[in-house]
Amino acid sequence: LEETIDALAVEPGKKYIDATLGSGGHATAIVKRGGAVLGIDADPEAIAFAKEEFEKQNITKLKVALGNFRDLSAIAEREGYNNVDGILFDLGISSHQLDTPERGFSYRFAAAGLDLRLDQTKGESAAQLIARASQRELYEIIATYGEEELADRIAGRIVSARKLSPVASVGQLAEAIGTDTKRRSRVFQALRIAVNDEIGSLKAALVQAKALLVPGGRLVVISFHSLEDRIVKQFLRSGGWRLITTKPQVPRSSERVANPRARSAKLRAAVKQ
Ligand SMILES: C[S@@+](CC[C@H](N)C(=O)[O-])C[C@H]1O[C@@H](n2cnc3c(N)ncnc32)[C@H](O)[C@@H]1O
């Protein structure tokens, strides 16, 4: 949190977009430093929680908007946030989402439906994707987004399982993957990335973020797997940026102990020229 707020160089009276509001930890910290924030999230539940929380705490310099950051420009324009001093992306899903069984994000809740969508009212769930995709497509998703070496075998096992009955619950998918928990995490992550088109959304959003920033404005991105980090790295090297981090910043060892879920986080920050 501290490193992110420092990287954004928050100053009183300036405007910021938090494109991944979640539970509002970062956004609230920006407001505490005197910034005004537009917080965006694709998850209606996250937005409802944030609205209630900010009203309760009487935080007024924080506007919230439901939407996918792939539509960043349109959302920012609509909310009057089109010339901003900083934009933050803290990618992936929140601990709250991961720990809510009905979302299907975690292999720990066997009875939960296999959903994995950020917004459960839109698009195809993971169960629907598994029911319609070819074995080749499943293999590519698991190999590319999960960087899983046994992708071939796992895709085959999923296809065999769905011949017997639809793979519609978390437990059914977990069983098809096998007992290795790291492998389970990688496959669930891969399907989540595919279901939400997370790579396509990130690429689209980065271009829009650059256009929304004033010269001297800052972009800060925290990513959690190498594919995302590579996209951010290449985007920041494509010109028009002064890099604040030439190598990504990683959590301090004390944070890795206190918050193990942050272990794989990589922060990159740059100033728009
Ligand atoms: C790691 S959490 C953010 C936590 C937040 N920084 C905090 O302090 O509480 C990521 C959030 O981004 C949201 N998200 C992920 N991809 C998104 C997208 N394409 N558009 C909008 N929100 C997205 C998720 O729903 C989730 O709430």
Ligand as a Chemical Component Dictionary entry (heavy atoms), coordinates in Angstrom:
data_LIG
# 
_chem_comp.id                   LIG 
_chem_comp.type                 NON-POLYMER 
_chem_comp.pdbx_formal_charge   0 
_chem_comp.three_letter_code    LIG 
# 
loop_
_chem_comp_atom.comp_id 
_chem_comp_atom.atom_id 
_chem_comp_atom.alt_atom_id 
_chem_comp_atom.type_symbol 
_chem_comp_atom.charge 
_chem_comp_atom.model_Cartn_x 
_chem_comp_atom.model_Cartn_y 
_chem_comp_atom.model_Cartn_z 
_chem_comp_atom.pdbx_ordinal 
LIG C1  C1  C 0  -6.605  -7.030 -6.291  1  
LIG S1  S1  S 1  -8.211  -6.367 -6.260  2  
LIG C2  C2  C 0  -7.970  -4.682 -5.909  3  
LIG C3  C3  C 0  -7.860  -4.366 -4.453  4  
LIG C4  C4  C 0  -7.834  -2.879 -4.167  5  
LIG N1  N1  N 0  -6.647  -2.242 -4.687  6  
LIG C5  C5  C 0  -7.960  -2.599 -2.678  7  
LIG O1  O1  O 0  -7.148  -1.837 -2.145  8  
LIG O2  O2  O -1 -8.907  -3.110 -2.062  9  
LIG C6  C6  C 0  -8.649  -6.307 -7.957  10 
LIG C7  C7  C 0  -10.026 -5.751 -8.229  11 
LIG O3  O3  O 0  -10.054 -5.386 -9.610  12 
LIG C8  C8  C 0  -11.272 -5.762 -10.179 13 
LIG N2  N2  N 0  -11.016 -5.987 -11.605 14 
LIG C9  C9  C 0  -10.246 -6.939 -12.175 15 
LIG N3  N3  N 0  -10.249 -6.813 -13.516 16 
LIG C10 C10 C 0  -11.027 -5.734 -13.800 17 
LIG C11 C11 C 0  -11.427 -5.106 -14.996 18 
LIG N4  N4  N 0  -11.039 -5.567 -16.200 19 
LIG N5  N5  N 0  -12.194 -3.991 -14.924 20 
LIG C12 C12 C 0  -12.582 -3.519 -13.706 21 
LIG N6  N6  N 0  -12.270 -4.096 -12.539 22 
LIG C13 C13 C 0  -11.508 -5.193 -12.579 23 
LIG C14 C14 C 0  -11.701 -6.994 -9.427  24 
LIG O4  O4  O 0  -13.095 -7.153 -9.466  25 
LIG C15 C15 C 0  -11.162 -6.721 -8.005  26 
LIG O5  O5  O 0  -12.156 -6.143 -7.201  27 
# 
loop_
_chem_comp_bond.comp_id 
_chem_comp_bond.atom_id_1 
_chem_comp_bond.atom_id_2 
_chem_comp_bond.value_order 
_chem_comp_bond.pdbx_ordinal 
LIG C1  S1  SING 1  
LIG S1  C2  SING 2  
LIG S1  C6  SING 3  
LIG C2  C3  SING 4  
LIG C3  C4  SING 5  
LIG C4  N1  SING 6  
LIG C4  C5  SING 7  
LIG C5  O1  DOUB 8  
LIG C5  O2  SING 9  
LIG C6  C7  SING 10 
LIG C7  O3  SING 11 
LIG C7  C15 SING 12 
LIG O3  C8  SING 13 
LIG C8  N2  SING 14 
LIG C8  C14 SING 15 
LIG N2  C9  SING 16 
LIG N2  C13 SING 17 
LIG C9  N3  DOUB 18 
LIG N3  C10 SING 19 
LIG C10 C11 SING 20 
LIG C10 C13 DOUB 21 
LIG C11 N4  SING 22 
LIG C11 N5  DOUB 23 
LIG N5  C12 SING 24 
LIG C12 N6  DOUB 25 
LIG N6  C13 SING 26 
LIG C14 O4  SING 27 
LIG C14 C15 SING 28 
LIG C15 O5  SING 29 
# 
